[in-house]
Amino acid sequence: MSWNPALEPHCPTGNEVDAIDTLIVPRARDLGGFEVRRALPAPRRQMVGPFIFFDQMGPVEFLPSRGMDVRPHPHIGLATISYLFRGRMHHRDSLGTDAWIEPGAVNLMVAGHGITHSERTDDASQTDPMPFLGIQTWVALPEKAEDAAADFVHAGAEELPVMEGEGKTVRLVLGRAWGEAAPVKTFSDMFYADAVLEAGARLPMPDDHEDRGVYVVEGAVEQAGTVYEAGRMMVFRPGDRVSLKAGPQGARVMVLGGETLNGPRYIWWNFVASSKERIEEAKEAWRRGDWQNGRFHLPPGDDAEFIPLPER
């Protein structure tokens, strides 16, 4: 999950410009039989609100004893959100967290000054192939929170607000939208939601957030007469009233956005920061590898290996 391809997003033309500020078409990459589509960051759009990284993981079917196997690696200056539609993933971090991430739950890992974690599908009891599909996002932290203490917060699917009606089911994962608020605290004003739409159902985008975007996970949606298939992210112009209509097969979308930060962020490997100096300090701390007394520690129970600092 630490690979950063170059992207060449399609630019909107004609009537698309009326509603859409940026259209991003992620490129798919096969990481040893595991497909990832990265929408953020993109050359023409670094962030949507505080969201600075957006990966679709899968769809894939993991065979027993063969699946995701991301060794311990570090983060600073961000919070990660792992959200699954299908399958499960084993999260372990340097705080001592040992948790299985499952569909519909929110799992927020705050890196702050520094955290190390691993992501694996190493369930020894798995004997059948496991369908897997999910989204991992990073939220850049405001400057006042960049050096905050690391943390991990889990909220089960049953704890999250769910809005149903008129052919749609919307689960609010983080933040506030449509008059509801999710239970997990965030560091800036934002929203992040999972919406399942029946054929022809309409979903209005929240109009009280500065930045707004939508990613089509499955199916297709129509906006202003243009159809957008799965694997597209649209970022809308601030202040416009926008509504999406599901295509004839329905759709599943992630909607996201919120308050923009006070400036762009530097991003290198797994590090996000408001200054290059913070990035360099984190690089040196990981390169040094002082797991006992240094800035970073390896996850208890998963400390036999780690991903080395890239030489670039």
Secondary structure, DSSP 8 states (H G I E B T S, - for coil): -------------GGGGGTEEEEE---EEESSS-EEEEEESBTTBS-BTTEEEEEEEEEEEEBTTBS-EEEEEEEBSEEEEEEEEES-EEEEETT--EEEE-TT-EEEEE-TT-EEEEEE---TT--S-EEEEEEEEEEE--GGGTT---EEEEE-GGGS-EEEETTEEEEEEEEEETTEE-SS--SSSEEEEEEEE-TT-EEE--SSSSEEEEEEEEEEEEETTEEEETT-EEEE-TT---EEEEEEEEEEEEEEEE---SS--EEETTEEESSHHHHHHHHHHHHHT-TTTSS----TT--S--------
